[in-house]
Structure formats: structure tokens, C-alpha cells
Amino acid sequence: LGSLYGEIGNLKRAKECFKQCYRQQVSLHGSGDHPAIAVTLHKLGVVTRRSGNLKQAQAQLEESLRIQRSLQKGDHLGIAGTL
């Protein structure tokens, strides 16, 4: 749903959806590294960037990248997509 809101330009609602998703994933998977959390942080970072908050977007994308690198060794499509 967050992706759909982003596509139609409702970035505020998209961010709300991704933030809610992130909170639920942390609740389910704990605060450790999990691929689903990395994906959600990536999507949140993209929407945040589109909203104009570049500093926050950078932090979200860098955290997504850190999680991905901790879970995947070597070259990986998810890592390449975040870079």
C-alpha cells in the first residue's frame, strides 16, 4: 500500500505506511538484522528522498545497506539496488 501511495504522489501517506510496516517488522523480528527490515528501510528511504528530506533518506538507506551487507556476503542484487 505504501508503494501505491508513493506511485500516486501521496508521499506523506506512503511514509506513514512504511513507518508502520517498519515498526511491525521490528516487533516481529526483533531489533536484529532481518531482510524484510532492510527492504522496508530501503522503500522508506526512497519515499523520504522524494519528499525532500535528504539527510533522513540517507540515514534510512545507509541502515538498509548495512543490514543487507550483514546478511549477504559478496555481490548481491539487493545491495546493488540500494547503492
LINKAWO-V508662 format. One record per helix or strand of 3 or more residues. SS is the DSSP state (helix for helix, strand for strand). FROM is the first residue (numbers start at 1). LEN is the number of residues. Records with the same first field share a line. If there is no record, write none. Layout:
BEGIN
SS=FROM-LEN ; FROM-LEN
END
This chain:
BEGIN
helix=2-6 ; 11-19 ; 35-17 ; 54-18 ; 77-6
END
